[in-house]
Amino acid sequence: DRSEGTVRGIAPETLCGLALAGANRGADSLGRVSGIITAEELSMLDLRDCELAVLSACETNVGIRRAGQGILSLQAALHAAGARTAITSLWRVDDAATRRLMELFYTKLWKDKLGKADALWQAKMALRGEGHPVRDWAGWVLTGDPD
């Protein structure tokens, strides 16, 4: 695959990131784009006090596999930085279904006082019960501390 050969020598942590405010302003005179944080930069943050990080966007658990390093992704970067729990997605997710899932998840977490894993599971089962297809809810994964 031609694209794999192109990125083979690049650090995988620099190939994924989060677009924040300012990311659409373009590069500065040094070629840097403000508003983009790579997984490499994310992994260097001090998130030891972060109980839960939720990346409710497409493919936030997807990364590149490197021998001896595992899969390097935004999810892995969050844990490397110290976040105790992360919720990420394995594939492209529907916006409306994601919004509904997150509404249910946070209601079950904060109002119903469920643990993080139970809250996510019940939110996923609620979407399933509402007739959403598997692709809308099954791609969400929780890693780290389930409580």
N, CA, C and O atoms as a GROMACS GRO file, in nm:
protein
  588
    1ASP      N    1   0.085  -0.119   0.000
    1ASP     CA    2   0.000   0.000   0.000
    1ASP      C    3   0.089   0.124   0.000
    1ASP      O    4   0.176   0.139   0.086
    2ARG      N    5   0.067   0.210  -0.094
    2ARG     CA    6   0.150   0.329  -0.111
    2ARG      C    7   0.143   0.423   0.009
    2ARG      O    8   0.246   0.477   0.050
    3SER      N    9   0.024   0.444   0.067
    3SER     CA   10   0.013   0.535   0.181
    3SER      C   11   0.086   0.481   0.303
    3SER      O   12   0.141   0.559   0.381
    4GLU      N   13   0.087   0.350   0.322
    4GLU     CA   14   0.159   0.292   0.436
    4GLU      C   15   0.308   0.317   0.422
    4GLU      O   16   0.375   0.347   0.521
    5GLY      N   17   0.360   0.305   0.302
    5GLY     CA   18   0.501   0.332   0.280
    5GLY      C   19   0.536   0.477   0.306
    5GLY      O   20   0.647   0.506   0.353
    6THR      N   21   0.446   0.567   0.278
    6THR     CA   22   0.469   0.709   0.299
    6THR      C   23   0.481   0.741   0.447
    6THR      O   24   0.563   0.825   0.485
    7VAL      N   25   0.401   0.678   0.532
    7VAL     CA   26   0.400   0.711   0.675
    7VAL      C   27   0.482   0.616   0.761
    7VAL      O   28   0.488   0.633   0.882
    8ARG      N   29   0.544   0.517   0.701
    8ARG     CA   30   0.616   0.415   0.778
    8ARG      C   31   0.720   0.477   0.871
    8ARG      O   32   0.733   0.431   0.985
    9GLY      N   33   0.792   0.576   0.828
    9GLY     CA   34   0.897   0.635   0.910
    9GLY      C   35   0.850   0.744   1.004
    9GLY      O   36   0.930   0.795   1.083
   10ILE      N   37   0.726   0.781   0.998
   10ILE     CA   38   0.673   0.889   1.082
   10ILE      C   39   0.626   0.831   1.215
   10ILE      O   40   0.568   0.723   1.218
   11ALA      N   41   0.650   0.903   1.323
   11ALA     CA   42   0.603   0.860   1.455
   11ALA      C   43   0.451   0.853   1.453
   11ALA      O   44   0.386   0.952   1.420
   12PRO      N   45   0.393   0.737   1.486
   12PRO     CA   46   0.247   0.721   1.475
   12PRO      C   47   0.168   0.819   1.561
   12PRO      O   48   0.054   0.853   1.528
   13GLU      N   49   0.228   0.864   1.671
   13GLU     CA   50   0.157   0.957   1.759
   13GLU      C   51   0.136   1.094   1.695
   13GLU      O   52   0.055   1.172   1.743
   14THR      N   53   0.208   1.122   1.588
   14THR     CA   54   0.192   1.252   1.522
   14THR      C   55   0.090   1.245   1.409
   14THR      O   56   0.056   1.347   1.349
   15LEU      N   57   0.040   1.124   1.381
   15LEU     CA   58  -0.054   1.106   1.270
   15LEU      C   59  -0.199   1.116   1.312
   15LEU      O   60  -0.289   1.114   1.228
   16CYS      N   61  -0.224   1.128   1.443
   16CYS     CA   62  -0.362   1.147   1.488
   16CYS      C   63  -0.363   1.258   1.591
   16CYS      O   64  -0.263   1.282   1.659
   17GLY      N   65  -0.476   1.324   1.602
   17GLY     CA   66  -0.484   1.435   1.696
   17GLY      C   67  -0.626   1.486   1.707
   17GLY      O   68  -0.720   1.432   1.649
   18LEU      N   69  -0.638   1.592   1.783
   18LEU     CA   70  -0.766   1.657   1.806
   18LEU      C   71  -0.761   1.798   1.748
   18LEU      O   72  -0.663   1.870   1.766
   19ALA      N   73  -0.867   1.836   1.678
   19ALA     CA   74  -0.879   1.972   1.627
   19ALA      C   75  -0.955   2.054   1.729
   19ALA      O   76  -1.069   2.022   1.764
   20LEU      N   77  -0.893   2.159   1.777
   20LEU     CA   78  -0.953   2.248   1.877
   20LEU      C   79  -0.981   2.383   1.811
   20LEU      O   80  -0.959   2.400   1.692
   21ALA      N   81  -1.030   2.477   1.891
   21ALA     CA   82  -1.056   2.611   1.838
   21ALA      C   83  -0.928   2.665   1.776
   21ALA      O   84  -0.821   2.655   1.835
   22GLY      N   85  -0.939   2.722   1.658
   22GLY     CA   86  -0.825   2.778   1.588
   22GLY      C   87  -0.763   2.686   1.486
   22GLY      O   88  -0.676   2.728   1.409
   23ALA      N   89  -0.806   2.562   1.483
   23ALA     CA   90  -0.745   2.465   1.391
   23ALA      C   91  -0.770   2.499   1.245
   23ALA      O   92  -0.695   2.456   1.158
   24ASN      N   93  -0.873   2.574   1.217
   24ASN     CA   94  -0.905   2.606   1.078
   24ASN      C   95  -0.840   2.736   1.030
   24ASN      O   96  -0.872   2.785   0.922
   25ARG      N   97  -0.752   2.793   1.109
   25ARG     CA   98  -0.687   2.920   1.071
   25ARG      C   99  -0.569   2.901   0.977
   25ARG      O  100  -0.521   2.999   0.919
   26GLY      N  101  -0.522   2.780   0.961
   26GLY     CA  102  -0.408   2.755   0.872
   26GLY      C  103  -0.277   2.761   0.948
   26GLY      O  104  -0.273   2.789   1.067
   27ALA      N  105  -0.171   2.735   0.875
   27ALA     CA  106  -0.037   2.728   0.935
   27ALA      C  107   0.023   2.868   0.953
   27ALA      O  108  -0.007   2.961   0.879
   28ASP      N  109   0.110   2.879   1.055
   28ASP     CA  110   0.183   3.004   1.075
   28ASP      C  111   0.308   3.003   0.988
   28ASP      O  112   0.325   2.912   0.906
   29SER      N  113   0.396   3.101   1.003
   29SER     CA  114   0.514   3.111   0.917
   29SER      C  115   0.611   2.995   0.934
   29SER      O  116   0.694   2.970   0.847
   30LEU      N  117   0.601   2.923   1.046
   30LEU     CA  118   0.687   2.806   1.069
   30LEU      C  119   0.619   2.676   1.032
   30LEU      O  120   0.676   2.568   1.052
   31GLY      N  121   0.498   2.684   0.977
   31GLY     CA  122   0.426   2.564   0.935
   31GLY      C  123   0.346   2.499   1.046
   31GLY      O  124   0.291   2.390   1.026
   32ARG      N  125   0.338   2.561   1.163
   32ARG     CA  126   0.262   2.505   1.274
   32ARG      C  127   0.116   2.547   1.264
   32ARG      O  128   0.086   2.660   1.224
   33VAL      N  129   0.027   2.457   1.300
   33VAL     CA  130  -0.116   2.486   1.299
   33VAL      C  131  -0.163   2.492   1.444
   33VAL      O  132  -0.166   2.391   1.513
   34SER      N  133  -0.199   2.612   1.488
   34SER     CA  134  -0.250   2.622   1.626
   34SER      C  135  -0.389   2.560   1.631
   34SER      O  136  -0.463   2.564   1.533
   35GLY      N  137  -0.422   2.502   1.742
   35GLY     CA  138  -0.553   2.440   1.756
   35GLY      C  139  -0.551   2.292   1.724
   35GLY      O  140  -0.657   2.228   1.728
   36ILE      N  141  -0.436   2.235   1.693
   36ILE     CA  142  -0.424   2.091   1.670
   36ILE      C  143  -0.334   2.037   1.781
   36ILE      O  144  -0.223   2.086   1.802
   37ILE      N  145  -0.381   1.936   1.851
   37ILE     CA  146  -0.297   1.867   1.948
   37ILE      C  147  -0.284   1.722   1.902
   37ILE      O  148  -0.383   1.651   1.886
   38THR      N  149  -0.162   1.680   1.882
   38THR     CA  150  -0.138   1.543   1.836
   38THR      C  151  -0.144   1.447   1.954
   38THR      O  152  -0.138   1.489   2.069
   39ALA      N  153  -0.155   1.319   1.923
   39ALA     CA  154  -0.153   1.218   2.029
   39ALA      C  155  -0.021   1.225   2.105
   39ALA      O  156  -0.017   1.201   2.226
   40GLU      N  157   0.087   1.256   2.035
   40GLU     CA  158   0.217   1.270   2.101
   40GLU      C  159   0.213   1.381   2.205
   40GLU      O  160   0.259   1.363   2.318
   41GLU      N  161   0.159   1.497   2.168
   41GLU     CA  162   0.148   1.609   2.262
   41GLU      C  163   0.051   1.575   2.375
   41GLU      O  164   0.077   1.607   2.491
   42LEU      N  165  -0.059   1.512   2.341
   42LEU     CA  166  -0.159   1.473   2.440
   42LEU      C  167  -0.098   1.380   2.544
   42LEU      O  168  -0.127   1.393   2.663
   43SER      N  169  -0.016   1.287   2.502
   43SER     CA  170   0.043   1.190   2.594
   43SER      C  171   0.139   1.255   2.693
   43SER      O  172   0.170   1.197   2.797
   44MET      N  173   0.187   1.375   2.661
   44MET     CA  174   0.281   1.445   2.750
   44MET      C  175   0.211   1.535   2.852
   44MET      O  176   0.277   1.591   2.940
   45LEU      N  177   0.080   1.550   2.842
   45LEU     CA  178   0.007   1.630   2.939
   45LEU      C  179  -0.001   1.556   3.073
   45LEU      O  180   0.015   1.434   3.077
   46ASP      N  181  -0.025   1.628   3.178
   46ASP     CA  182  -0.044   1.566   3.309
   46ASP      C  183  -0.194   1.553   3.334
   46ASP      O  184  -0.260   1.648   3.376
   47LEU      N  185  -0.247   1.434   3.307
   47LEU     CA  186  -0.391   1.409   3.326
   47LEU      C  187  -0.416   1.313   3.442
   47LEU      O  188  -0.517   1.243   3.444
   48ARG      N  189  -0.323   1.311   3.539
   48ARG     CA  190  -0.339   1.220   3.653
   48ARG      C  191  -0.466   1.246   3.733
   48ARG      O  192  -0.518   1.155   3.797
   49ASP      N  193  -0.516   1.368   3.730
   49ASP     CA  194  -0.639   1.400   3.802
   49ASP      C  195  -0.764   1.387   3.715
   49ASP      O  196  -0.874   1.420   3.759
   50CYS      N  197  -0.747   1.338   3.593
   50CYS     CA  198  -0.861   1.322   3.501
   50CYS      C  199  -0.926   1.186   3.526
   50CYS      O  200  -0.868   1.081   3.498
   51GLU      N  201  -1.045   1.189   3.578
   51GLU     CA  202  -1.120   1.067   3.608
   51GLU      C  203  -1.176   1.003   3.481
   51GLU      O  204  -1.178   0.881   3.468
   52LEU      N  205  -1.224   1.086   3.387
   52LEU     CA  206  -1.289   1.036   3.266
   52LEU      C  207  -1.265   1.131   3.150
   52LEU      O  208  -1.289   1.251   3.161
   53ALA      N  209  -1.216   1.077   3.039
   53ALA     CA  210  -1.202   1.152   2.915
   53ALA      C  211  -1.290   1.086   2.811
   53ALA      O  212  -1.278   0.966   2.786
   54VAL      N  213  -1.378   1.163   2.750
   54VAL     CA  214  -1.469   1.111   2.647
   54VAL      C  215  -1.439   1.183   2.516
   54VAL      O  216  -1.448   1.305   2.508
   55LEU      N  217  -1.402   1.105   2.416
   55LEU     CA  218  -1.377   1.160   2.283
   55LEU      C  219  -1.493   1.115   2.195
   55LEU      O  220  -1.487   1.010   2.132
   56SER      N  221  -1.598   1.196   2.192
   56SER     CA  222  -1.719   1.157   2.120
   56SER      C  223  -1.710   1.199   1.973
   56SER      O  224  -1.789   1.280   1.925
   57ALA      N  225  -1.612   1.142   1.906
   57ALA     CA  226  -1.590   1.168   1.763
   57ALA      C  227  -1.553   1.037   1.695
   57ALA      O  228  -1.534   0.935   1.761
   58CYS      N  229  -1.543   1.041   1.566
   58CYS     CA  230  -1.515   0.920   1.487
   58CYS      C  231  -1.373   0.868   1.507
   58CYS      O  232  -1.277   0.945   1.512
   59GLU      N  233  -1.362   0.738   1.517
   59GLU     CA  234  -1.235   0.665   1.513
   59GLU      C  235  -1.131   0.714   1.613
   59GLU      O  236  -1.012   0.717   1.581
   60THR      N  237  -1.172   0.753   1.733
   60THR     CA  238  -1.078   0.804   1.833
   60THR      C  239  -1.002   0.692   1.902
   60THR      O  240  -0.910   0.720   1.980
   61ASN      N  241  -1.037   0.566   1.876
   61ASN     CA  242  -0.964   0.453   1.930
   61ASN      C  243  -0.878   0.387   1.822
   61ASN      O  244  -0.810   0.288   1.849
   62VAL      N  245  -0.880   0.441   1.704
   62VAL     CA  246  -0.808   0.382   1.592
   62VAL      C  247  -0.667   0.441   1.587
   62VAL      O  248  -0.648   0.561   1.609
   63GLY      N  249  -0.570   0.357   1.558
   63GLY     CA  250  -0.433   0.404   1.549
   63GLY      C  251  -0.350   0.313   1.462
   63GLY      O  252  -0.403   0.229   1.389
   64ILE      N  253  -0.222   0.331   1.471
   64ILE     CA  254  -0.128   0.252   1.393
   64ILE      C  255  -0.059   0.154   1.486
   64ILE      O  256  -0.014   0.191   1.595
   65ARG      N  257  -0.049   0.028   1.443
   65ARG     CA  258   0.017  -0.075   1.522
   65ARG      C  259   0.165  -0.075   1.489
   65ARG      O  260   0.204  -0.081   1.372
   66ARG      N  261   0.246  -0.068   1.593
   66ARG     CA  262   0.391  -0.077   1.577
   66ARG      C  263   0.443  -0.187   1.668
   66ARG      O  264   0.401  -0.199   1.783
   67ALA      N  265   0.534  -0.267   1.617
   67ALA     CA  266   0.592  -0.377   1.694
   67ALA      C  267   0.651  -0.325   1.824
   67ALA      O  268   0.727  -0.228   1.824
   68GLY      N  269   0.616  -0.390   1.933
   68GLY     CA  270   0.667  -0.353   2.064
   68GLY      C  271   0.598  -0.234   2.128
   68GLY      O  272   0.624  -0.203   2.244
   69GLN      N  273   0.512  -0.166   2.054
   69GLN     CA  274   0.445  -0.047   2.107
   69GLN      C  275   0.294  -0.062   2.114
   69GLN      O  276   0.226   0.018   2.178
   70GLY      N  277   0.240  -0.164   2.049
   70GLY     CA  278   0.096  -0.180   2.044
   70GLY      C  279   0.034  -0.083   1.946
   70GLY      O  280   0.100  -0.037   1.853
   71ILE      N  281  -0.093  -0.051   1.968
   71ILE     CA  282  -0.164   0.044   1.882
   71ILE      C  283  -0.154   0.182   1.944
   71ILE      O  284  -0.196   0.202   2.058
   72LEU      N  285  -0.100   0.275   1.870
   72LEU     CA  286  -0.082   0.411   1.918
   72LEU      C  287  -0.196   0.496   1.865
   72LEU      O  288  -0.210   0.515   1.744
   73SER      N  289  -0.279   0.547   1.958
   73SER     CA  290  -0.401   0.619   1.922
   73SER      C  291  -0.426   0.729   2.023
   73SER      O  292  -0.351   0.745   2.119
   74LEU      N  293  -0.532   0.806   2.001
   74LEU     CA  294  -0.571   0.907   2.099
   74LEU      C  295  -0.607   0.842   2.232
   74LEU      O  296  -0.574   0.896   2.339
   75GLN      N  297  -0.673   0.727   2.227
   75GLN     CA  298  -0.709   0.655   2.348
   75GLN      C  299  -0.583   0.616   2.426
   75GLN      O  300  -0.578   0.634   2.547
   76ALA      N  301  -0.483   0.564   2.358
   76ALA     CA  302  -0.358   0.527   2.424
   76ALA      C  303  -0.288   0.650   2.481
   76ALA      O  304  -0.230   0.644   2.589
   77ALA      N  305  -0.293   0.761   2.408
   77ALA     CA  306  -0.230   0.885   2.456
   77ALA      C  307  -0.297   0.936   2.583
   77ALA      O  308  -0.228   0.983   2.674
   78LEU      N  309  -0.429   0.926   2.591
   78LEU     CA  310  -0.499   0.967   2.713
   78LEU      C  311  -0.452   0.887   2.834
   78LEU      O  312  -0.427   0.943   2.940
   79HIS      N  313  -0.441   0.757   2.817
   79HIS     CA  314  -0.396   0.672   2.927
   79HIS      C  315  -0.249   0.699   2.960
   79HIS      O  316  -0.211   0.698   3.077
   80ALA      N  317  -0.166   0.722   2.859
   80ALA     CA  318  -0.025   0.753   2.883
   80ALA      C  319  -0.011   0.882   2.963
   80ALA      O  320   0.081   0.896   3.043
   81ALA      N  321  -0.102   0.975   2.942
   81ALA     CA  322  -0.100   1.103   3.014
   81ALA      C  323  -0.154   1.090   3.156
   81ALA      O  324  -0.138   1.181   3.237
   82GLY      N  325  -0.219   0.977   3.185
   82GLY     CA  326  -0.267   0.955   3.320
   82GLY      C  327  -0.417   0.951   3.338
   82GLY      O  328  -0.464   0.927   3.449
   83ALA      N  329  -0.494   0.972   3.231
   83ALA     CA  330  -0.641   0.965   3.244
   83ALA      C  331  -0.679   0.824   3.289
   83ALA      O  332  -0.632   0.725   3.232
   84ARG      N  333  -0.765   0.815   3.391
   84ARG     CA  334  -0.801   0.684   3.445
   84ARG      C  335  -0.895   0.605   3.355
   84ARG      O  336  -0.886   0.483   3.346
   85THR      N  337  -0.986   0.675   3.289
   85THR     CA  338  -1.084   0.608   3.203
   85THR      C  339  -1.100   0.689   3.075
   85THR      O  340  -1.099   0.812   3.077
   86ALA      N  341  -1.116   0.618   2.964
   86ALA     CA  342  -1.141   0.684   2.836
   86ALA      C  343  -1.255   0.613   2.765
   86ALA      O  344  -1.266   0.491   2.768
   87ILE      N  345  -1.340   0.691   2.701
   87ILE     CA  346  -1.444   0.638   2.613
   87ILE      C  347  -1.412   0.691   2.474
   87ILE      O  348  -1.401   0.812   2.452
   88THR      N  349  -1.397   0.598   2.380
   88THR     CA  350  -1.357   0.631   2.244
   88THR      C  351  -1.434   0.544   2.146
   88THR      O  352  -1.504   0.451   2.186
   89SER      N  353  -1.422   0.575   2.018
   89SER     CA  354  -1.496   0.499   1.916
   89SER      C  355  -1.401   0.424   1.823
   89SER      O  356  -1.290   0.468   1.795
   90LEU      N  357  -1.449   0.310   1.776
   90LEU     CA  358  -1.370   0.223   1.689
   90LEU      C  359  -1.390   0.253   1.540
   90LEU      O  360  -1.308   0.212   1.458
   91TRP      N  361  -1.497   0.322   1.506
   91TRP     CA  362  -1.525   0.350   1.365
   91TRP      C  363  -1.602   0.480   1.351
   91TRP      O  364  -1.629   0.548   1.450
   92ARG      N  365  -1.636   0.513   1.227
   92ARG     CA  366  -1.716   0.635   1.201
   92ARG      C  367  -1.851   0.619   1.268
   92ARG      O  368  -1.918   0.517   1.254
   93VAL      N  369  -1.891   0.721   1.340
   93VAL     CA  370  -2.015   0.716   1.417
   93VAL      C  371  -2.111   0.824   1.370
   93VAL      O  372  -2.069   0.933   1.330
   94ASP      N  373  -2.238   0.794   1.376
   94ASP     CA  374  -2.343   0.887   1.336
   94ASP      C  375  -2.356   0.998   1.440
   94ASP      O  376  -2.359   0.970   1.560
   95ASP      N  377  -2.364   1.123   1.395
   95ASP     CA  378  -2.370   1.237   1.488
   95ASP      C  379  -2.493   1.233   1.578
   95ASP      O  380  -2.482   1.249   1.700
   96ALA      N  381  -2.610   1.211   1.520
   96ALA     CA  382  -2.733   1.212   1.600
   96ALA      C  383  -2.734   1.096   1.700
   96ALA      O  384  -2.774   1.114   1.815
   97ALA      N  385  -2.692   0.980   1.657
   97ALA     CA  386  -2.688   0.864   1.747
   97ALA      C  387  -2.586   0.886   1.858
   97ALA      O  388  -2.609   0.847   1.973
   98THR      N  389  -2.472   0.948   1.824
   98THR     CA  390  -2.370   0.977   1.925
   98THR      C  391  -2.423   1.075   2.028
   98THR      O  392  -2.402   1.058   2.148
   99ARG      N  393  -2.492   1.179   1.981
   99ARG     CA  394  -2.551   1.276   2.074
   99ARG      C  395  -2.647   1.206   2.169
   99ARG      O  396  -2.643   1.231   2.290
  100ARG      N  397  -2.732   1.121   2.117
  100ARG     CA  398  -2.828   1.047   2.200
  100ARG      C  399  -2.756   0.956   2.298
  100ARG      O  400  -2.792   0.950   2.416
  101LEU      N  401  -2.655   0.884   2.251
  101LEU     CA  402  -2.580   0.795   2.338
  101LEU      C  403  -2.514   0.872   2.453
  101LEU      O  404  -2.518   0.828   2.568
  102MET      N  405  -2.455   0.986   2.422
  102MET     CA  406  -2.389   1.065   2.525
  102MET      C  407  -2.489   1.126   2.623
  102MET      O  408  -2.460   1.134   2.742
  103GLU      N  409  -2.605   1.167   2.575
  103GLU     CA  410  -2.709   1.215   2.666
  103GLU      C  411  -2.748   1.105   2.765
  103GLU      O  412  -2.756   1.129   2.886
  104LEU      N  413  -2.771   0.987   2.714
  104LEU     CA  414  -2.807   0.874   2.799
  104LEU      C  415  -2.693   0.837   2.894
  104LEU      O  416  -2.716   0.812   3.012
  105PHE      N  417  -2.572   0.833   2.841
  105PHE     CA  418  -2.457   0.798   2.924
  105PHE      C  419  -2.442   0.892   3.042
  105PHE      O  420  -2.432   0.848   3.157
  106TYR      N  421  -2.442   1.022   3.016
  106TYR     CA  422  -2.423   1.118   3.125
  106TYR      C  423  -2.540   1.120   3.222
  106TYR      O  424  -2.520   1.142   3.341
  107THR      N  425  -2.661   1.098   3.174
  107THR     CA  426  -2.776   1.087   3.264
  107THR      C  427  -2.759   0.969   3.358
  107THR      O  428  -2.782   0.981   3.478
  108LYS      N  429  -2.718   0.857   3.304
  108LYS     CA  430  -2.699   0.737   3.386
  108LYS      C  431  -2.579   0.751   3.480
  108LYS      O  432  -2.581   0.699   3.591
  109LEU      N  433  -2.477   0.821   3.436
  109LEU     CA  434  -2.358   0.842   3.519
  109LEU      C  435  -2.385   0.942   3.631
  109LEU      O  436  -2.354   0.913   3.747
  110TRP      N  437  -2.441   1.057   3.599
  110TRP     CA  438  -2.456   1.164   3.697
  110TRP      C  439  -2.586   1.157   3.774
  110TRP      O  440  -2.586   1.172   3.897
  111LYS      N  441  -2.696   1.135   3.706
  111LYS     CA  442  -2.826   1.135   3.773
  111LYS      C  443  -2.854   1.002   3.842
  111LYS      O  444  -2.895   0.998   3.958
  112ASP      N  445  -2.830   0.893   3.769
  112ASP     CA  446  -2.859   0.760   3.824
  112ASP      C  447  -2.742   0.705   3.906
  112ASP      O  448  -2.755   0.601   3.970
  113LYS      N  449  -2.628   0.775   3.904
  113LYS     CA  450  -2.510   0.739   3.986
  113LYS      C  451  -2.454   0.600   3.955
  113LYS      O  452  -2.404   0.533   4.045
  114LEU      N  453  -2.462   0.558   3.828
  114LEU     CA  454  -2.403   0.429   3.788
  114LEU      C  455  -2.253   0.446   3.768
  114LEU      O  456  -2.204   0.557   3.749
  115GLY      N  457  -2.181   0.335   3.772
  115GLY     CA  458  -2.040   0.338   3.735
  115GLY      C  459  -2.027   0.367   3.588
  115GLY      O  460  -2.123   0.355   3.512
  116LYS      N  461  -1.908   0.406   3.546
  116LYS     CA  462  -1.886   0.446   3.407
  116LYS      C  463  -1.918   0.333   3.308
  116LYS      O  464  -1.986   0.356   3.208
  117ALA      N  465  -1.869   0.213   3.336
  117ALA     CA  466  -1.892   0.101   3.244
  117ALA      C  467  -2.040   0.065   3.238
  117ALA      O  468  -2.094   0.042   3.129
  118ASP      N  469  -2.107   0.061   3.352
  118ASP     CA  470  -2.250   0.030   3.355
  118ASP      C  471  -2.332   0.138   3.285
  118ASP      O  472  -2.427   0.108   3.213
  119ALA      N  473  -2.294   0.264   3.305
  119ALA     CA  474  -2.366   0.374   3.241
  119ALA      C  475  -2.352   0.365   3.088
  119ALA      O  476  -2.450   0.385   3.016
  120LEU      N  477  -2.232   0.335   3.040
  120LEU     CA  478  -2.213   0.322   2.895
  120LEU      C  479  -2.290   0.202   2.842
  120LEU      O  480  -2.356   0.212   2.738
  121TRP      N  481  -2.283   0.090   2.911
  121TRP     CA  482  -2.355  -0.030   2.867
  121TRP      C  483  -2.505  -0.004   2.859
  121TRP      O  484  -2.569  -0.039   2.760
  122GLN      N  485  -2.561   0.056   2.963
  122GLN     CA  486  -2.705   0.082   2.962
  122GLN      C  487  -2.744   0.184   2.854
  122GLN      O  488  -2.850   0.172   2.794
  123ALA      N  489  -2.659   0.281   2.829
  123ALA     CA  490  -2.687   0.378   2.722
  123ALA      C  491  -2.685   0.307   2.586
  123ALA      O  492  -2.770   0.333   2.501
  124LYS      N  493  -2.589   0.217   2.568
  124LYS     CA  494  -2.583   0.142   2.442
  124LYS      C  495  -2.706   0.053   2.426
  124LYS      O  496  -2.762   0.044   2.317
  125MET      N  497  -2.748  -0.012   2.534
  125MET     CA  498  -2.866  -0.099   2.526
  125MET      C  499  -2.994  -0.017   2.504
  125MET      O  500  -3.088  -0.065   2.441
  126ALA      N  501  -2.998   0.104   2.556
  126ALA     CA  502  -3.113   0.191   2.531
  126ALA      C  503  -3.121   0.228   2.382
  126ALA      O  504  -3.230   0.226   2.324
  127LEU      N  505  -3.007   0.260   2.321
  127LEU     CA  506  -3.007   0.289   2.178
  127LEU      C  507  -3.052   0.166   2.100
  127LEU      O  508  -3.129   0.176   2.004
  128ARG      N  509  -3.002   0.052   2.140
  128ARG     CA  510  -3.044  -0.073   2.074
  128ARG      C  511  -3.194  -0.091   2.086
  128ARG      O  512  -3.262  -0.127   1.990
  129GLY      N  513  -3.247  -0.066   2.207
  129GLY     CA  514  -3.391  -0.078   2.230
  129GLY      C  515  -3.474   0.022   2.151
  129GLY      O  516  -3.590  -0.005   2.120
  130GLU      N  517  -3.415   0.136   2.119
  130GLU     CA  518  -3.483   0.238   2.039
  130GLU      C  519  -3.476   0.206   1.889
  130GLU      O  520  -3.530   0.280   1.807
  131GLY      N  521  -3.411   0.096   1.855
  131GLY     CA  522  -3.406   0.053   1.716
  131GLY      C  523  -3.287   0.101   1.636
  131GLY      O  524  -3.283   0.083   1.514
  132HIS      N  525  -3.189   0.162   1.702
  132HIS     CA  526  -3.069   0.206   1.630
  132HIS      C  527  -2.991   0.084   1.584
  132HIS      O  528  -2.983  -0.016   1.655
  133PRO      N  529  -2.932   0.090   1.464
  133PRO     CA  530  -2.852  -0.023   1.416
  133PRO      C  531  -2.725  -0.040   1.499
  133PRO      O  532  -2.681   0.053   1.567
  134VAL      N  533  -2.669  -0.157   1.493
  134VAL     CA  534  -2.550  -0.191   1.572
  134VAL      C  535  -2.437  -0.090   1.549
  134VAL      O  536  -2.367  -0.055   1.644
  135ARG      N  537  -2.418  -0.043   1.427
  135ARG     CA  538  -2.309   0.050   1.397
  135ARG      C  539  -2.319   0.181   1.477
  135ARG      O  540  -2.219   0.250   1.494
  136ASP      N  541  -2.440   0.214   1.525
  136ASP     CA  542  -2.459   0.339   1.598
  136ASP      C  543  -2.417   0.331   1.744
  136ASP      O  544  -2.390   0.435   1.805
  137TRP      N  545  -2.410   0.212   1.801
  137TRP     CA  546  -2.379   0.204   1.944
  137TRP      C  547  -2.266   0.107   1.978
  137TRP      O  548  -2.202   0.123   2.082
  138ALA      N  549  -2.240   0.008   1.896
  138ALA     CA  550  -2.142  -0.096   1.932
  138ALA      C  551  -1.998  -0.051   1.923
  138ALA      O  552  -1.911  -0.115   1.982
  139GLY      N  553  -1.968   0.054   1.852
  139GLY     CA  554  -1.831   0.098   1.834
  139GLY      C  555  -1.771   0.175   1.949
  139GLY      O  556  -1.653   0.210   1.947
  140TRP      N  557  -1.852   0.203   2.050
  140TRP     CA  558  -1.804   0.279   2.166
  140TRP      C  559  -1.743   0.186   2.268
  140TRP      O  560  -1.805   0.087   2.307
  141VAL      N  561  -1.620   0.217   2.311
  141VAL     CA  562  -1.550   0.134   2.408
  141VAL      C  563  -1.500   0.216   2.525
  141VAL      O  564  -1.462   0.332   2.511
  142LEU      N  565  -1.502   0.154   2.641
  142LEU     CA  566  -1.448   0.214   2.762
  142LEU      C  567  -1.322   0.137   2.799
  142LEU      O  568  -1.322   0.014   2.804
  143THR      N  569  -1.215   0.210   2.823
  143THR     CA  570  -1.090   0.149   2.867
  143THR      C  571  -1.047   0.214   2.998
  143THR      O  572  -1.075   0.331   3.024
  144GLY      N  573  -0.980   0.135   3.080
  144GLY     CA  574  -0.935   0.186   3.208
  144GLY      C  575  -1.028   0.146   3.321
  144GLY      O  576  -1.084   0.036   3.319
  145ASP      N  577  -1.043   0.234   3.418
  145ASP     CA  578  -1.122   0.207   3.539
  145ASP      C  579  -1.272   0.205   3.507
  145ASP      O  580  -1.326   0.307   3.464
  146PRO      N  581  -1.340   0.092   3.526
  146PRO     CA  582  -1.481   0.083   3.491
  146PRO      C  583  -1.575   0.150   3.591
  146PRO      O  584  -1.692   0.173   3.560
  147ASP      N  585  -1.526   0.181   3.708
  147ASP     CA  586  -1.612   0.242   3.811
  147ASP      C  587  -1.594   0.392   3.814
  147ASP      O  588  -1.658   0.460   3.893
   0.00000   0.00000   0.00000
